[in-house]
Amino acid sequence: MLTPLVPEQLAPAPAAAQAPPTPRPSLPLQPVPPRVPLASPKPVVSASGVTARGAVGQGVWTPPANVSLNTSYNGAVINRLSQYPSVAIDRGQLVNVLWSETVEAAGGIDGLVYWNQKPPGGSFFTVSDQIVNTRDIEPYQYRPRIVADVERTIMHGIWGTCDTVPGGTPIYYANKMVGAPAWNLPVQVHQAANCPNLTLDQQGNVHVVFETLPGQFNSRNLQYFQIPLGGFASQPEPIATDLTRSHHPFIHVSQDGTIHVAWSEELVRDDGSVNTEIYYAWRETNGVFNGGKWSGWSNLSNNDHRSDWPAMASDYRSAVTIVWHDESQCVREFYDIFSRFRFARGEWTPEANLSRFCLIEGQPPRRSMYPTIAVDVQSNVHVAFQSSILPSDYDGEIYYQVKPLDGAWGGPKNISNTPGSSRRPQIAVDTLQQPHLVWEDNTNGPYDVFYAFDAPKLGLGSSTVGFLLDSTDGSIGSQPVSIRNDGDGWMEWTATASQPWIQLATSPGDTPGATKSGLLQTTDPAPLYISVDASKAISGTVLTGQVAVNAGIAASSPQTITVSLYRGELQKTYLPLVMSAAQAGW
């Protein structure tokens, strides 16, 4: 049983005036389902033994969709901003988005945390679910982060400010069973902290990193705690006790159980100016290596310029990729996106400039910032970031890059392409390798949360199939129609005949049936063999039916193949002409 978290068991109880409101009754979590291996696309292995992959991420991105729709709020609102979105994909391939809203209304400022969801092939709800209203508790609650435990169908969310508020502000945590009508009532997991981030390990335990602000000017320490599956939060522990200006932490757990933490460390130069570097530390969840203690920190950026906002992800080999924005190859206050990589407990590769906007001759430098990263089941690495020319970021766009396993990075691609300012993206990938992006965008005036994803695209070799039978002919062959994925990643498809006289098969030896399905990669079209039952055709009549091909979230789905059957007297004189018509798809 996954026990609901109780505030008293997590942190000292706040004063009565600070008690969280109860927007609705707390819903206890249902019993945790048994750990079930998650089905994933089967890798395609070439003759050389190397896993083959289609080109993901560079195909058909959907137009941006407005998730928050805050412009439709009631007339009492003076100003409303939907910001800091986070995205996760659950076991059912549902897209879950968590974000914060700041609402200036007649009664004061509301700090709101909202959630919305989109099923495969569907749309987001027109009314989002308000998880908590923090008015009169803590107006600084924002920047939520969400992760999905796909094996146990649990959603986890955490939020808190990332501003330098004296003494820090509370961190709140909530969870939700997939399919439950609402999130459990949020609980306070720390009273005075900053910039929380969370991740999951393979056993479903939640790992959290955050900043503490002891009270000294600009002093920040990193702390870590764990929420075991079905248990309670552990006591926070320091990560690097000899550092005092650590901020913007990111946490990730690779499949081998290593906990990776990266952050930006402020370093004061002799002249009093401040430089920031990307620092990194690790420890094992099982304590086999390094006695379960945090390693010493290492400087991954190591240059005399500003480096900030790291993010990490790992593949099935527990090989880690880290990204951050870096000023070292740009003019001051302009940035490119940098990356480093290492195998499990191996050495880090030299840093690589992914975006390279600052290196283009004759072009103005850009401010490429706030990278976000995800790795799919085929070990493709997906990165997105905001980029602008103006220092104000008012012309910001969301760019995306992808790197296949053992391949090279593709160039940046503009995904948002909106007339407003697009910023602060977050990315997630589903089990079909499709990347999903959310960001905040002010195209409609105040900032809304926008969403787009890189979809497969259904393509058919033909939309019509015709069969001509002589009245004495009792047999007929099948006709193949190719089913293609003209987009990216993997595409699940299902073909269904509308009439009992239409039969379908996926290969010449396959038993015909009314429904067939398959899983298709970009580079591998699949044949669908269509045949007819001649006994169902009355002489002299034409039968017409359809085969509906549905590919779920894929673009251009569903599509229809029209099937026609004629049985009657055929004059041999005209047979070549008739057969030519049949070949043309009559």
Secondary structure, 3 states (H helix, E strand, C coil): CCCCCCHHHCCCCCCHHHCCCCCCCCCCCCCCCCCCCCCCCCCEECCCCCEECCCCCCCEECCCEECCCHHHCCCCEEEEEEEEEEEEECCCCCEEEEEEEEEEECCEEEEEEEEEEECCCCCCCCCCEEEEECCCCCCCCCCCEEEEECCCCEEEEEECCCCCCCCCEEEEEEEEECCCCCCCCCEEEEEEEEEEEEEECCCCCEEEEEEECCCCCCCEEEEEEEECCCCCCCCCEECCCCCCEEEEEEEEECCCCEEEEEEEEEEECCCCCEEEEEEEEEEECCCCCHHHCCCCCEECCCCCCCEEEEEEEECCCCCEEEEEEECCCCCCCCEEEEEEEECCCCCCCCCEECCCHHHCCCCCCCEEEEEEEEECCCCCEEEEEEEECCCCCCCCEEEEEEECCCCCCCCCEECCCCCCCEEEEEEEECCCCCEEEEEEECCCCCCEEEEEEEECEEEECCCEEEEEEECCCCCCCCEEEEEEECCCCEEEEEEEECCCCEEEECCCCCCCECEEEEEEECCCCEEEEEEECHHHCCCCEEEEEEEEEECCCCECCCEEEEEEEEEECCCHHHHHHHHHHHHCCC
